[in-house]
Amino acid sequence: MSKLYKNMIHNLGENPGIDGQNITIILLEPLLHNWSVRGGKLANQVDFGFDVNVLFMFFHI
């Protein structure tokens, strides 16, 4: 994961030119039982026919 963060900081430094010291990255991985889908069913109880991995990244600049 550290390489991912370093690459993101590097890319934001290149374009649009943000100083890495001014960037905060927060990674959230919400559990599927905290999601409601298909008319109110818990997402961890639904067979989607494929794996569901949810990832949110927030940037504070």
C-alpha beads as a LAMMPS data file, in Angstrom:
LAMMPS data file: protein, C-alpha beads

61 atoms
60 bonds

1 atom types
1 bond types

-500.0 500.0 xlo xhi
-500.0 500.0 ylo yhi
-500.0 500.0 zlo zhi

Masses

1 110.0

Atoms # bond

1 1 1 0.000 0.000 0.000
2 1 1 2.898 2.356 0.680
3 1 1 3.912 2.268 -3.002
4 1 1 0.363 3.240 -3.995
5 1 1 0.437 6.293 -1.724
6 1 1 3.893 7.316 -2.919
7 1 1 2.777 7.064 -6.550
8 1 1 -0.338 9.125 -5.864
9 1 1 1.697 11.845 -4.129
10 1 1 4.206 11.812 -6.973
11 1 1 1.479 12.063 -9.638
12 1 1 -0.278 14.910 -7.838
13 1 1 3.082 16.667 -7.593
14 1 1 3.647 16.313 -11.323
15 1 1 0.166 17.404 -12.357
16 1 1 -1.413 19.650 -11.040
17 1 1 1.765 20.460 -9.091
18 1 1 0.661 20.008 -5.475
19 1 1 3.361 19.822 -2.801
20 1 1 3.247 16.368 -1.209
21 1 1 3.508 17.934 2.252
22 1 1 0.051 19.440 1.677
23 1 1 -1.734 16.178 0.805
24 1 1 -3.565 13.870 3.213
25 1 1 -4.860 10.511 1.952
26 1 1 -7.463 8.562 3.908
27 1 1 -8.347 5.025 2.859
28 1 1 -11.735 3.610 3.847
29 1 1 -12.822 0.048 3.179
30 1 1 -16.491 -0.202 4.208
31 1 1 -17.749 -3.691 4.976
32 1 1 -20.512 -5.011 2.699
33 1 1 -22.915 -5.481 5.621
34 1 1 -22.953 -1.663 5.854
35 1 1 -24.383 -1.346 2.338
36 1 1 -27.999 -1.714 1.242
37 1 1 -28.761 -2.907 -2.302
38 1 1 -31.602 -4.376 -4.353
39 1 1 -34.505 -3.049 -2.334
40 1 1 -32.922 -2.955 1.122
41 1 1 -30.972 -6.230 1.211
42 1 1 -27.607 -6.227 2.926
43 1 1 -24.912 -6.397 0.253
44 1 1 -23.103 -9.245 2.017
45 1 1 -26.268 -11.372 1.645
46 1 1 -26.646 -10.841 -2.115
47 1 1 -25.057 -13.078 -4.744
48 1 1 -23.878 -10.638 -7.398
49 1 1 -22.220 -13.378 -9.420
50 1 1 -18.838 -11.696 -8.945
51 1 1 -16.628 -10.454 -6.109
52 1 1 -17.420 -7.005 -4.752
53 1 1 -14.570 -5.048 -3.217
54 1 1 -15.367 -1.469 -2.257
55 1 1 -12.657 1.076 -1.686
56 1 1 -12.967 4.793 -1.093
57 1 1 -10.107 7.213 -1.139
58 1 1 -10.447 10.719 0.131
59 1 1 -7.905 13.381 -0.570
60 1 1 -7.494 16.485 1.509
61 1 1 -5.342 19.107 -0.108

Bonds

1 1 1 2
2 1 2 3
3 1 3 4
4 1 4 5
5 1 5 6
6 1 6 7
7 1 7 8
8 1 8 9
9 1 9 10
10 1 10 11
11 1 11 12
12 1 12 13
13 1 13 14
14 1 14 15
15 1 15 16
16 1 16 17
17 1 17 18
18 1 18 19
19 1 19 20
20 1 20 21
21 1 21 22
22 1 22 23
23 1 23 24
24 1 24 25
25 1 25 26
26 1 26 27
27 1 27 28
28 1 28 29
29 1 29 30
30 1 30 31
31 1 31 32
32 1 32 33
33 1 33 34
34 1 34 35
35 1 35 36
36 1 36 37
37 1 37 38
38 1 38 39
39 1 39 40
40 1 40 41
41 1 41 42
42 1 42 43
43 1 43 44
44 1 44 45
45 1 45 46
46 1 46 47
47 1 47 48
48 1 48 49
49 1 49 50
50 1 50 51
51 1 51 52
52 1 52 53
53 1 53 54
54 1 54 55
55 1 55 56
56 1 56 57
57 1 57 58
58 1 58 59
59 1 59 60
60 1 60 61
